[in-house]
Amino acid sequence: ARESLELDTGTFFHTIKGTMEHIALAELLWLKRFSSFGKFASLENNKYLTSEPGKVEKDIVEKIENCLVILEDLDELLIKLIDELSEEALQSVVRYKNTKGDAFEKIYYQTILHVLVHGIHHQGELSAMMDILKIKNDFSGFTSYKYN
């Protein structure tokens, strides 16, 4: 039920909605970083990456429906970027700053792997939240949960 999305489960982001927002906001942040690593057709003129600062972020947290649509679009954008990257690009060193301003230097593929693992981590958290709330879910795709 819709009200379950905002029930505090005692997890890090407290609610399913909060966790979904975090996943979307983090993916948006990384896609913006990726766009600074070079020119990529998949990222050029993308409405999420070129909108006025704070607009997409506001849309993400405004309504869960917005968040889900935007997250799906960002996932597709990330897939297009990965498809576009050459082996040479994946092995290149990229430089960026985190939100605190700390500078980092990583191999490009490691940053992409980080984004993917981050999403998987929170997918597990969402599954646990749904288990806590007795919401049927099958995030692994291999099992079905039954509650009495």
N, CA, C and O atoms as a GROMACS GRO file, in nm:
protein
  592
    1ALA      N    1   0.083  -0.119   0.000
    1ALA     CA    2   0.000   0.000   0.000
    1ALA      C    3   0.088   0.126   0.000
    1ALA      O    4   0.201   0.124   0.048
    2ARG      N    5   0.034   0.231  -0.054
    2ARG     CA    6   0.108   0.356  -0.070
    2ARG      C    7   0.166   0.409   0.062
    2ARG      O    8   0.279   0.459   0.064
    3GLU      N    9   0.091   0.397   0.170
    3GLU     CA   10   0.141   0.449   0.298
    3GLU      C   11   0.265   0.374   0.346
    3GLU      O   12   0.342   0.427   0.426
    4SER      N   13   0.283   0.252   0.299
    4SER     CA   14   0.402   0.174   0.336
    4SER      C   15   0.531   0.238   0.286
    4SER      O   16   0.638   0.216   0.343
    5LEU      N   17   0.521   0.317   0.179
    5LEU     CA   18   0.639   0.380   0.121
    5LEU      C   19   0.706   0.477   0.217
    5LEU      O   20   0.825   0.506   0.205
    6GLU      N   21   0.629   0.528   0.313
    6GLU     CA   22   0.684   0.628   0.404
    6GLU      C   23   0.688   0.582   0.549
    6GLU      O   24   0.702   0.664   0.640
    7LEU      N   25   0.676   0.452   0.571
    7LEU     CA   26   0.687   0.399   0.707
    7LEU      C   27   0.835   0.381   0.742
    7LEU      O   28   0.912   0.328   0.662
    8ASP      N   29   0.872   0.424   0.860
    8ASP     CA   30   1.011   0.413   0.906
    8ASP      C   31   1.042   0.267   0.939
    8ASP      O   32   0.977   0.207   1.025
    9THR      N   33   1.140   0.212   0.871
    9THR     CA   34   1.178   0.072   0.891
    9THR      C   35   1.302   0.057   0.978
    9THR      O   36   1.346  -0.055   1.005
   10GLY      N   37   1.358   0.169   1.023
   10GLY     CA   38   1.478   0.163   1.105
   10GLY      C   39   1.605   0.144   1.025
   10GLY      O   40   1.712   0.124   1.083
   11THR      N   41   1.596   0.151   0.894
   11THR     CA   42   1.714   0.138   0.808
   11THR      C   43   1.776   0.276   0.785
   11THR      O   44   1.722   0.377   0.832
   12PHE      N   45   1.886   0.281   0.715
   12PHE     CA   46   1.964   0.404   0.703
   12PHE      C   47   1.882   0.521   0.648
   12PHE      O   48   1.886   0.630   0.705
   13PHE      N   49   1.810   0.500   0.539
   13PHE     CA   50   1.728   0.607   0.482
   13PHE      C   51   1.584   0.601   0.530
   13PHE      O   52   1.497   0.671   0.478
   14HIS      N   53   1.559   0.519   0.627
   14HIS     CA   54   1.433   0.508   0.701
   14HIS      C   55   1.316   0.450   0.623
   14HIS      O   56   1.249   0.359   0.672
   15THR      N   57   1.290   0.501   0.503
   15THR     CA   58   1.170   0.461   0.430
   15THR      C   59   1.204   0.410   0.290
   15THR      O   60   1.313   0.435   0.238
   16ILE      N   61   1.110   0.338   0.232
   16ILE     CA   62   1.126   0.293   0.093
   16ILE      C   63   1.140   0.415   0.003
   16ILE      O   64   1.228   0.420  -0.083
   17LYS      N   65   1.054   0.514   0.022
   17LYS     CA   66   1.059   0.636  -0.059
   17LYS      C   67   1.194   0.705  -0.045
   17LYS      O   68   1.254   0.746  -0.145
   18GLY      N   69   1.242   0.719   0.078
   18GLY     CA   70   1.371   0.785   0.100
   18GLY      C   71   1.486   0.712   0.035
   18GLY      O   72   1.579   0.774  -0.018
   19THR      N   73   1.481   0.580   0.038
   19THR     CA   74   1.586   0.500  -0.024
   19THR      C   75   1.581   0.512  -0.176
   19THR      O   76   1.685   0.524  -0.241
   20MET      N   77   1.461   0.509  -0.232
   20MET     CA   78   1.448   0.526  -0.378
   20MET      C   79   1.498   0.663  -0.421
   20MET      O   80   1.565   0.676  -0.524
   21GLU      N   81   1.465   0.765  -0.343
   21GLU     CA   82   1.513   0.900  -0.374
   21GLU      C   83   1.666   0.904  -0.372
   21GLU      O   84   1.729   0.963  -0.459
   22HIS      N   85   1.725   0.841  -0.271
   22HIS     CA   86   1.870   0.839  -0.260
   22HIS      C   87   1.934   0.772  -0.382
   22HIS      O   88   2.032   0.823  -0.437
   23ILE      N   89   1.880   0.659  -0.423
   23ILE     CA   90   1.934   0.589  -0.539
   23ILE      C   91   1.929   0.680  -0.662
   23ILE      O   92   2.027   0.692  -0.736
   24ALA      N   93   1.814   0.744  -0.684
   24ALA     CA   94   1.798   0.830  -0.802
   24ALA      C   95   1.890   0.952  -0.794
   24ALA      O   96   1.953   0.989  -0.894
   25LEU      N   97   1.899   1.014  -0.678
   25LEU     CA   98   1.984   1.132  -0.663
   25LEU      C   99   2.132   1.097  -0.685
   25LEU      O  100   2.206   1.173  -0.747
   26ALA      N  101   2.174   0.983  -0.633
   26ALA     CA  102   2.313   0.941  -0.650
   26ALA      C  103   2.344   0.910  -0.796
   26ALA      O  104   2.450   0.947  -0.848
   27GLU      N  105   2.252   0.843  -0.862
   27GLU     CA  106   2.274   0.810  -1.003
   27GLU      C  107   2.279   0.938  -1.088
   27GLU      O  108   2.360   0.949  -1.180
   28LEU      N  109   2.192   1.033  -1.057
   28LEU     CA  110   2.195   1.161  -1.127
   28LEU      C  111   2.329   1.231  -1.106
   28LEU      O  112   2.389   1.280  -1.201
   29LEU      N  113   2.374   1.235  -0.983
   29LEU     CA  114   2.502   1.299  -0.951
   29LEU      C  115   2.616   1.236  -1.031
   29LEU      O  116   2.700   1.306  -1.087
   30TRP      N  117   2.618   1.102  -1.035
   30TRP     CA  118   2.725   1.034  -1.107
   30TRP      C  119   2.715   1.055  -1.258
   30TRP      O  120   2.817   1.070  -1.325
   31LEU      N  121   2.595   1.055  -1.312
   31LEU     CA  122   2.582   1.080  -1.456
   31LEU      C  123   2.629   1.221  -1.491
   31LEU      O  124   2.688   1.242  -1.597
   32LYS      N  125   2.604   1.316  -1.403
   32LYS     CA  126   2.657   1.451  -1.425
   32LYS      C  127   2.810   1.449  -1.421
   32LYS      O  128   2.875   1.515  -1.502
   33ARG      N  129   2.866   1.374  -1.328
   33ARG     CA  130   3.013   1.361  -1.324
   33ARG      C  131   3.063   1.296  -1.452
   33ARG      O  132   3.160   1.344  -1.512
   34PHE      N  133   2.998   1.188  -1.493
   34PHE     CA  134   3.041   1.119  -1.614
   34PHE      C  135   3.041   1.213  -1.734
   34PHE      O  136   3.128   1.203  -1.821
   35SER      N  137   2.945   1.304  -1.739
   35SER     CA  138   2.939   1.396  -1.852
   35SER      C  139   3.058   1.491  -1.854
   35SER      O  140   3.090   1.550  -1.957
   36SER      N  141   3.124   1.506  -1.739
   36SER     CA  142   3.243   1.593  -1.734
   36SER      C  143   3.371   1.519  -1.772
   36SER      O  144   3.477   1.580  -1.783
   37PHE      N  145   3.362   1.388  -1.793
   37PHE     CA  146   3.480   1.307  -1.826
   37PHE      C  147   3.510   1.306  -1.975
   37PHE      O  148   3.611   1.249  -2.016
   38GLY      N  149   3.427   1.366  -2.055
   38GLY     CA  150   3.448   1.369  -2.200
   38GLY      C  151   3.318   1.393  -2.272
   38GLY      O  152   3.214   1.412  -2.209
   39LYS      N  153   3.324   1.392  -2.404
   39LYS     CA  154   3.204   1.412  -2.485
   39LYS      C  155   3.147   1.275  -2.520
   39LYS      O  156   3.213   1.191  -2.580
   40PHE      N  157   3.023   1.255  -2.480
   40PHE     CA  158   2.955   1.128  -2.507
   40PHE      C  159   2.818   1.159  -2.564
   40PHE      O  160   2.740   1.233  -2.504
   41ALA      N  161   2.789   1.104  -2.680
   41ALA     CA  162   2.661   1.130  -2.747
   41ALA      C  163   2.543   1.096  -2.657
   41ALA      O  164   2.442   1.166  -2.657
   42SER      N  165   2.556   0.989  -2.580
   42SER     CA  166   2.446   0.946  -2.495
   42SER      C  167   2.411   1.048  -2.387
   42SER      O  168   2.298   1.052  -2.339
   43LEU      N  169   2.508   1.129  -2.348
   43LEU     CA  170   2.485   1.225  -2.240
   43LEU      C  171   2.458   1.367  -2.288
   43LEU      O  172   2.412   1.451  -2.211
   44GLU      N  173   2.487   1.394  -2.414
   44GLU     CA  174   2.471   1.530  -2.465
   44GLU      C  175   2.324   1.570  -2.471
   44GLU      O  176   2.239   1.492  -2.515
   45ASN      N  177   2.298   1.690  -2.428
   45ASN     CA  178   2.164   1.750  -2.433
   45ASN      C  179   2.057   1.668  -2.361
   45ASN      O  180   1.939   1.678  -2.394
   46ASN      N  181   2.097   1.588  -2.265
   46ASN     CA  182   1.999   1.512  -2.189
   46ASN      C  183   1.926   1.605  -2.092
   46ASN      O  184   1.990   1.684  -2.022
   47LYS      N  185   1.795   1.595  -2.088
   47LYS     CA  186   1.714   1.688  -2.007
   47LYS      C  187   1.749   1.681  -1.859
   47LYS      O  188   1.737   1.782  -1.789
   48TYR      N  189   1.790   1.566  -1.810
   48TYR     CA  190   1.823   1.554  -1.668
   48TYR      C  191   1.959   1.615  -1.636
   48TYR      O  192   1.982   1.663  -1.525
   49LEU      N  193   2.048   1.611  -1.732
   49LEU     CA  194   2.184   1.660  -1.708
   49LEU      C  195   2.200   1.807  -1.741
   49LEU      O  196   2.297   1.870  -1.698
   50THR      N  197   2.107   1.862  -1.816
   50THR     CA  198   2.120   2.002  -1.858
   50THR      C  199   2.015   2.094  -1.796
   50THR      O  200   2.014   2.214  -1.824
   51SER      N  201   1.927   2.040  -1.714
   51SER     CA  202   1.823   2.124  -1.654
   51SER      C  203   1.885   2.219  -1.551
   51SER      O  204   1.999   2.200  -1.508
   52GLU      N  205   1.809   2.318  -1.512
   52GLU     CA  206   1.859   2.415  -1.415
   52GLU      C  207   1.894   2.342  -1.284
   52GLU      O  208   1.827   2.246  -1.247
   53PRO      N  209   1.998   2.388  -1.216
   53PRO     CA  210   2.042   2.322  -1.093
   53PRO      C  211   1.928   2.306  -0.992
   53PRO      O  212   1.856   2.401  -0.962
   54GLY      N  213   1.914   2.186  -0.940
   54GLY     CA  214   1.815   2.159  -0.838
   54GLY      C  215   1.678   2.116  -0.889
   54GLY      O  216   1.598   2.064  -0.812
   55LYS      N  217   1.650   2.138  -1.018
   55LYS     CA  218   1.516   2.106  -1.070
   55LYS      C  219   1.488   1.957  -1.067
   55LYS      O  220   1.384   1.914  -1.015
   56VAL      N  221   1.578   1.877  -1.122
   56VAL     CA  222   1.555   1.732  -1.126
   56VAL      C  223   1.553   1.676  -0.984
   56VAL      O  224   1.472   1.590  -0.951
   57GLU      N  225   1.643   1.726  -0.902
   57GLU     CA  226   1.648   1.681  -0.763
   57GLU      C  227   1.514   1.708  -0.693
   57GLU      O  228   1.464   1.624  -0.618
   58LYS      N  229   1.457   1.825  -0.718
   58LYS     CA  230   1.326   1.860  -0.660
   58LYS      C  231   1.218   1.766  -0.713
   58LYS      O  232   1.133   1.719  -0.637
   59ASP      N  233   1.222   1.739  -0.843
   59ASP     CA  234   1.124   1.647  -0.902
   59ASP      C  235   1.134   1.507  -0.841
   59ASP      O  236   1.033   1.442  -0.818
   60ILE      N  237   1.256   1.463  -0.815
   60ILE     CA  238   1.278   1.330  -0.758
   60ILE      C  239   1.212   1.317  -0.621
   60ILE      O  240   1.146   1.217  -0.593
   61VAL      N  241   1.230   1.416  -0.537
   61VAL     CA  242   1.179   1.405  -0.400
   61VAL      C  243   1.034   1.451  -0.385
   61VAL      O  244   0.971   1.427  -0.282
   62GLU      N  245   0.981   1.515  -0.488
   62GLU     CA  246   0.845   1.567  -0.480
   62GLU      C  247   0.741   1.455  -0.471
   62GLU      O  248   0.654   1.456  -0.384
   63LYS      N  249   0.751   1.358  -0.562
   63LYS     CA  250   0.654   1.248  -0.564
   63LYS      C  251   0.726   1.119  -0.601
   63LYS      O  252   0.817   1.120  -0.684
   64ILE      N  253   0.686   1.009  -0.541
   64ILE     CA  254   0.749   0.880  -0.570
   64ILE      C  255   0.733   0.844  -0.717
   64ILE      O  256   0.821   0.781  -0.776
   65GLU      N  257   0.621   0.882  -0.777
   65GLU     CA  258   0.600   0.852  -0.920
   65GLU      C  259   0.706   0.920  -1.005
   65GLU      O  260   0.760   0.860  -1.098
   66ASN      N  261   0.737   1.046  -0.973
   66ASN     CA  262   0.845   1.117  -1.044
   66ASN      C  263   0.976   1.043  -1.027
   66ASN      O  264   1.050   1.021  -1.123
   67CYS      N  265   1.004   1.006  -0.904
   67CYS     CA  266   1.130   0.939  -0.872
   67CYS      C  267   1.146   0.812  -0.955
   67CYS      O  268   1.252   0.787  -1.010
   68LEU      N  269   1.040   0.732  -0.963
   68LEU     CA  270   1.048   0.606  -1.036
   68LEU      C  271   1.069   0.627  -1.185
   68LEU      O  272   1.148   0.556  -1.247
   69VAL      N  273   1.000   0.724  -1.243
   69VAL     CA  274   1.016   0.753  -1.386
   69VAL      C  275   1.158   0.803  -1.413
   69VAL      O  276   1.224   0.758  -1.507
   70ILE      N  277   1.203   0.896  -1.331
   70ILE     CA  278   1.337   0.952  -1.350
   70ILE      C  279   1.443   0.845  -1.331
   70ILE      O  280   1.539   0.839  -1.408
   71LEU      N  281   1.428   0.762  -1.230
   71LEU     CA  282   1.526   0.656  -1.206
   71LEU      C  283   1.532   0.559  -1.323
   71LEU      O  284   1.641   0.517  -1.363
   72GLU      N  285   1.419   0.524  -1.378
   72GLU     CA  286   1.418   0.436  -1.496
   72GLU      C  287   1.489   0.503  -1.613
   72GLU      O  288   1.567   0.439  -1.684
   73ASP      N  289   1.463   0.632  -1.634
   73ASP     CA  290   1.530   0.706  -1.741
   73ASP      C  291   1.681   0.713  -1.718
   73ASP      O  292   1.760   0.698  -1.811
   74LEU      N  293   1.721   0.737  -1.593
   74LEU     CA  294   1.864   0.745  -1.561
   74LEU      C  295   1.932   0.610  -1.582
   74LEU      O  296   2.045   0.604  -1.629
   75ASP      N  297   1.863   0.502  -1.546
   75ASP     CA  298   1.917   0.368  -1.570
   75ASP      C  299   1.942   0.346  -1.719
   75ASP      O  300   2.046   0.295  -1.759
   76GLU      N  301   1.845   0.385  -1.801
   76GLU     CA  302   1.860   0.370  -1.946
   76GLU      C  303   1.975   0.455  -1.998
   76GLU      O  304   2.050   0.413  -2.086
   77LEU      N  305   1.989   0.574  -1.942
   77LEU     CA  306   2.098   0.663  -1.981
   77LEU      C  307   2.233   0.602  -1.945
   77LEU      O  308   2.328   0.609  -2.023
   78LEU      N  309   2.243   0.544  -1.828
   78LEU     CA  310   2.367   0.480  -1.785
   78LEU      C  311   2.402   0.363  -1.877
   78LEU      O  312   2.518   0.345  -1.913
   79ILE      N  313   2.303   0.285  -1.914
   79ILE     CA  314   2.326   0.173  -2.006
   79ILE      C  315   2.377   0.224  -2.141
   79ILE      O  316   2.470   0.167  -2.198
   80LYS      N  317   2.316   0.330  -2.192
   80LYS     CA  318   2.361   0.388  -2.319
   80LYS      C  319   2.505   0.437  -2.310
   80LYS      O  320   2.584   0.419  -2.402
   81LEU      N  321   2.538   0.500  -2.198
   81LEU     CA  322   2.676   0.547  -2.179
   81LEU      C  323   2.772   0.430  -2.178
   81LEU      O  324   2.875   0.433  -2.246
   82ILE      N  325   2.741   0.327  -2.103
   82ILE     CA  326   2.829   0.210  -2.095
   82ILE      C  327   2.848   0.148  -2.233
   82ILE      O  328   2.959   0.110  -2.269
   83ASP      N  329   2.740   0.138  -2.309
   83ASP     CA  330   2.749   0.084  -2.445
   83ASP      C  331   2.839   0.169  -2.534
   83ASP      O  332   2.905   0.118  -2.624
   84GLU      N  333   2.841   0.298  -2.507
   84GLU     CA  334   2.917   0.391  -2.590
   84GLU      C  335   3.067   0.392  -2.558
   84GLU      O  336   3.148   0.425  -2.645
   85LEU      N  337   3.103   0.356  -2.437
   85LEU     CA  338   3.242   0.368  -2.394
   85LEU      C  339   3.331   0.261  -2.457
   85LEU      O  340   3.296   0.143  -2.461
   86SER      N  341   3.445   0.305  -2.506
   86SER     CA  342   3.543   0.213  -2.562
   86SER      C  343   3.624   0.150  -2.449
   86SER      O  344   3.620   0.198  -2.335
   87GLU      N  345   3.695   0.045  -2.481
   87GLU     CA  346   3.783  -0.018  -2.382
   87GLU      C  347   3.887   0.083  -2.333
   87GLU      O  348   3.920   0.087  -2.214
   88GLU      N  349   3.936   0.164  -2.425
   88GLU     CA  350   4.034   0.267  -2.389
   88GLU      C  351   3.974   0.367  -2.290
   88GLU      O  352   4.038   0.404  -2.191
   89ALA      N  353   3.852   0.410  -2.316
   89ALA     CA  354   3.786   0.504  -2.225
   89ALA      C  355   3.765   0.441  -2.088
   89ALA      O  356   3.787   0.505  -1.985
   90LEU      N  357   3.722   0.316  -2.086
   90LEU     CA  358   3.698   0.248  -1.959
   90LEU      C  359   3.824   0.236  -1.874
   90LEU      O  360   3.816   0.234  -1.752
   91GLN      N  361   3.939   0.229  -1.940
   91GLN     CA  362   4.067   0.215  -1.869
   91GLN      C  363   4.132   0.350  -1.838
   91GLN      O  364   4.236   0.355  -1.772
   92SER      N  365   4.071   0.458  -1.884
   92SER     CA  366   4.132   0.589  -1.863
   92SER      C  367   4.114   0.636  -1.719
   92SER      O  368   4.023   0.592  -1.648
   93VAL      N  369   4.201   0.725  -1.679
   93VAL     CA  370   4.194   0.784  -1.545
   93VAL      C  371   4.103   0.906  -1.551
   93VAL      O  372   4.116   0.991  -1.639
   94VAL      N  373   4.010   0.913  -1.456
   94VAL     CA  374   3.919   1.027  -1.449
   94VAL      C  375   3.939   1.098  -1.316
   94VAL      O  376   3.975   1.037  -1.215
   95ARG      N  377   3.916   1.227  -1.318
   95ARG     CA  378   3.932   1.308  -1.198
   95ARG      C  379   3.800   1.378  -1.168
   95ARG      O  380   3.732   1.428  -1.259
   96TYR      N  381   3.765   1.381  -1.042
   96TYR     CA  382   3.640   1.446  -1.002
   96TYR      C  383   3.649   1.483  -0.854
   96TYR      O  384   3.742   1.442  -0.784
   97LYS      N  385   3.553   1.560  -0.810
   97LYS     CA  386   3.543   1.596  -0.669
   97LYS      C  387   3.411   1.543  -0.615
   97LYS      O  388   3.310   1.541  -0.684
   98ASN      N  389   3.415   1.502  -0.489
   98ASN     CA  390   3.290   1.459  -0.427
   98ASN      C  391   3.212   1.582  -0.382
   98ASN      O  392   3.255   1.695  -0.404
   99THR      N  393   3.099   1.560  -0.319
   99THR     CA  394   3.014   1.673  -0.279
   99THR      C  395   3.077   1.758  -0.169
   99THR      O  396   3.033   1.870  -0.143
  100LYS      N  397   3.180   1.705  -0.104
  100LYS     CA  398   3.252   1.782  -0.001
  100LYS      C  399   3.369   1.860  -0.061
  100LYS      O  400   3.433   1.940   0.008
  101GLY      N  401   3.397   1.836  -0.190
  101GLY     CA  402   3.507   1.906  -0.256
  101GLY      C  403   3.638   1.829  -0.255
  101GLY      O  404   3.739   1.880  -0.305
  102ASP      N  405   3.639   1.707  -0.200
  102ASP     CA  406   3.760   1.626  -0.200
  102ASP      C  407   3.787   1.574  -0.341
  102ASP      O  408   3.696   1.527  -0.409
  103ALA      N  409   3.913   1.583  -0.383
  103ALA     CA  410   3.951   1.541  -0.518
  103ALA      C  411   3.981   1.391  -0.521
  103ALA      O  412   4.039   1.335  -0.428
  104PHE      N  413   3.940   1.327  -0.631
  104PHE     CA  414   3.964   1.184  -0.652
  104PHE      C  415   4.017   1.161  -0.792
  104PHE      O  416   3.990   1.237  -0.885
  105GLU      N  417   4.092   1.054  -0.804
  105GLU     CA  418   4.144   1.009  -0.932
  105GLU      C  419   4.123   0.858  -0.937
  105GLU      O  420   4.178   0.784  -0.856
  106LYS      N  421   4.042   0.813  -1.032
  106LYS     CA  422   4.007   0.670  -1.043
  106LYS      C  423   4.011   0.628  -1.189
  106LYS      O  424   4.012   0.710  -1.280
  107ILE      N  425   4.013   0.498  -1.209
  107ILE     CA  426   3.998   0.444  -1.344
  107ILE      C  427   3.849   0.447  -1.375
  107ILE      O  428   3.767   0.408  -1.292
  108TYR      N  429   3.814   0.492  -1.494
  108TYR     CA  430   3.674   0.517  -1.530
  108TYR      C  431   3.584   0.398  -1.498
  108TYR      O  432   3.477   0.415  -1.438
  109TYR      N  433   3.625   0.277  -1.538
  109TYR     CA  434   3.537   0.163  -1.516
  109TYR      C  435   3.507   0.143  -1.367
  109TYR      O  436   3.400   0.092  -1.332
  110GLN      N  437   3.599   0.182  -1.280
  110GLN     CA  438   3.576   0.166  -1.137
  110GLN      C  439   3.464   0.258  -1.088
  110GLN      O  440   3.388   0.221  -0.997
  111THR      N  441   3.452   0.375  -1.148
  111THR     CA  442   3.344   0.465  -1.108
  111THR      C  443   3.209   0.411  -1.153
  111THR      O  444   3.109   0.423  -1.082
  112ILE      N  445   3.206   0.352  -1.271
  112ILE     CA  446   3.082   0.291  -1.320
  112ILE      C  447   3.045   0.172  -1.233
  112ILE      O  448   2.929   0.155  -1.195
  113LEU      N  449   3.143   0.090  -1.201
  113LEU     CA  450   3.118  -0.024  -1.114
  113LEU      C  451   3.065   0.022  -0.979
  113LEU      O  452   2.976  -0.041  -0.922
  114HIS      N  453   3.120   0.130  -0.928
  114HIS     CA  454   3.072   0.185  -0.801
  114HIS      C  455   2.923   0.220  -0.808
  114HIS      O  456   2.848   0.187  -0.716
  115VAL      N  457   2.882   0.285  -0.915
  115VAL     CA  458   2.741   0.323  -0.930
  115VAL      C  459   2.652   0.198  -0.934
  115VAL      O  460   2.546   0.194  -0.872
  116LEU      N  461   2.696   0.097  -1.007
  116LEU     CA  462   2.618  -0.026  -1.018
  116LEU      C  463   2.609  -0.098  -0.883
  116LEU      O  464   2.501  -0.143  -0.844
  117VAL      N  465   2.720  -0.109  -0.814
  117VAL     CA  466   2.721  -0.176  -0.683
  117VAL      C  467   2.638  -0.097  -0.582
  117VAL      O  468   2.568  -0.155  -0.499
  118HIS      N  469   2.645   0.034  -0.589
  118HIS     CA  470   2.565   0.119  -0.500
  118HIS      C  471   2.416   0.088  -0.517
  118HIS      O  472   2.344   0.072  -0.418
  119GLY      N  473   2.371   0.080  -0.641
  119GLY     CA  474   2.231   0.048  -0.668
  119GLY      C  475   2.193  -0.090  -0.617
  119GLY      O  476   2.085  -0.108  -0.561
  120ILE      N  477   2.281  -0.187  -0.637
  120ILE     CA  478   2.255  -0.323  -0.591
  120ILE      C  479   2.248  -0.326  -0.438
  120ILE      O  480   2.162  -0.393  -0.381
  121HIS      N  481   2.338  -0.255  -0.374
  121HIS     CA  482   2.338  -0.248  -0.228
  121HIS      C  483   2.202  -0.199  -0.177
  121HIS      O  484   2.143  -0.258  -0.087
  122HIS      N  485   2.154  -0.091  -0.235
  122HIS     CA  486   2.027  -0.035  -0.189
  122HIS      C  487   1.908  -0.118  -0.234
  122HIS      O  488   1.802  -0.114  -0.171
  123GLN      N  489   1.923  -0.194  -0.341
  123GLN     CA  490   1.817  -0.286  -0.381
  123GLN      C  491   1.799  -0.392  -0.271
  123GLN      O  492   1.687  -0.430  -0.238
  124GLY      N  493   1.909  -0.439  -0.217
  124GLY     CA  494   1.902  -0.532  -0.104
  124GLY      C  495   1.837  -0.468   0.017
  124GLY      O  496   1.759  -0.532   0.088
  125GLU      N  497   1.870  -0.342   0.040
  125GLU     CA  498   1.809  -0.269   0.151
  125GLU      C  499   1.658  -0.256   0.131
  125GLU      O  500   1.581  -0.272   0.225
  126LEU      N  501   1.617  -0.226   0.008
  126LEU     CA  502   1.474  -0.216  -0.022
  126LEU      C  503   1.404  -0.349   0.002
  126LEU      O  504   1.293  -0.353   0.055
  127SER      N  505   1.469  -0.457  -0.037
  127SER     CA  506   1.412  -0.590  -0.014
  127SER      C  507   1.393  -0.615   0.135
  127SER      O  508   1.289  -0.666   0.178
  128ALA      N  509   1.494  -0.579   0.214
  128ALA     CA  510   1.484  -0.596   0.359
  128ALA      C  511   1.373  -0.509   0.417
  128ALA      O  512   1.299  -0.553   0.506
  129MET      N  513   1.360  -0.387   0.367
  129MET     CA  514   1.254  -0.298   0.414
  129MET      C  515   1.117  -0.359   0.386
  129MET      O  516   1.027  -0.355   0.471
  130MET      N  517   1.102  -0.414   0.267
  130MET     CA  518   0.975  -0.475   0.232
  130MET      C  519   0.949  -0.599   0.317
  130MET      O  520   0.835  -0.626   0.357
  131ASP      N  521   1.054  -0.674   0.345
  131ASP     CA  522   1.037  -0.789   0.435
  131ASP      C  523   0.990  -0.742   0.573
  131ASP      O  524   0.899  -0.801   0.631
  132ILE      N  525   1.052  -0.637   0.624
  132ILE     CA  526   1.014  -0.582   0.754
  132ILE      C  527   0.867  -0.541   0.754
  132ILE      O  528   0.796  -0.562   0.852
  133LEU      N  529   0.824  -0.482   0.643
  133LEU     CA  530   0.686  -0.433   0.631
  133LEU      C  531   0.589  -0.541   0.583
  133LEU      O  532   0.470  -0.514   0.563
  134LYS      N  533   0.640  -0.664   0.565
  134LYS     CA  534   0.558  -0.777   0.519
  134LYS      C  535   0.498  -0.751   0.380
  134LYS      O  536   0.384  -0.789   0.352
  135ILE      N  537   0.576  -0.686   0.295
  135ILE     CA  538   0.535  -0.662   0.156
  135ILE      C  539   0.602  -0.768   0.070
  135ILE      O  540   0.725  -0.782   0.072
  136LYS      N  541   0.524  -0.842  -0.005
  136LYS     CA  542   0.580  -0.944  -0.092
  136LYS      C  543   0.674  -0.878  -0.192
  136LYS      O  544   0.643  -0.774  -0.250
  137ASN      N  545   0.790  -0.940  -0.210
  137ASN     CA  546   0.885  -0.888  -0.308
  137ASN      C  547   0.972  -1.002  -0.356
  137ASN      O  548   0.984  -1.105  -0.289
  138ASP      N  549   1.033  -0.983  -0.469
  138ASP     CA  550   1.122  -1.084  -0.526
  138ASP      C  551   1.235  -1.013  -0.598
  138ASP      O  552   1.252  -1.027  -0.720
  139PHE      N  553   1.313  -0.937  -0.523
  139PHE     CA  554   1.421  -0.861  -0.584
  139PHE      C  555   1.529  -0.949  -0.644
  139PHE      O  556   1.598  -0.908  -0.738
  140SER      N  557   1.545  -1.071  -0.593
  140SER     CA  558   1.650  -1.156  -0.648
  140SER      C  559   1.609  -1.221  -0.779
  140SER      O  560   1.695  -1.259  -0.859
  141GLY      N  561   1.480  -1.234  -0.802
  141GLY     CA  562   1.432  -1.298  -0.923
  141GLY      C  563   1.437  -1.449  -0.916
  141GLY      O  564   1.402  -1.516  -1.013
  142PHE      N  565   1.481  -1.504  -0.805
  142PHE     CA  566   1.495  -1.650  -0.794
  142PHE      C  567   1.397  -1.713  -0.696
  142PHE      O  568   1.377  -1.834  -0.698
  143THR      N  569   1.337  -1.633  -0.612
  143THR     CA  570   1.249  -1.690  -0.510
  143THR      C  571   1.122  -1.608  -0.499
  143THR      O  572   1.113  -1.495  -0.548
  144SER      N  573   1.025  -1.667  -0.436
  144SER     CA  574   0.901  -1.595  -0.405
  144SER      C  575   0.881  -1.600  -0.255
  144SER      O  576   0.899  -1.704  -0.192
  145TYR      N  577   0.843  -1.489  -0.200
  145TYR     CA  578   0.821  -1.482  -0.057
  145TYR      C  579   0.674  -1.502  -0.027
  145TYR      O  580   0.587  -1.454  -0.099
  146LYS      N  581   0.648  -1.575   0.081
  146LYS     CA  582   0.510  -1.593   0.127
  146LYS      C  583   0.504  -1.556   0.273
  146LYS      O  584   0.588  -1.596   0.353
  147TYR      N  585   0.403  -1.479   0.306
  147TYR     CA  586   0.382  -1.441   0.445
  147TYR      C  587   0.248  -1.496   0.490
  147TYR      O  588   0.150  -1.495   0.415
  148ASN      N  589   0.245  -1.544   0.612
  148ASN     CA  590   0.119  -1.596   0.668
  148ASN      C  591   0.040  -1.485   0.731
  148ASN      O  592  -0.069  -1.509   0.783
   0.00000   0.00000   0.00000
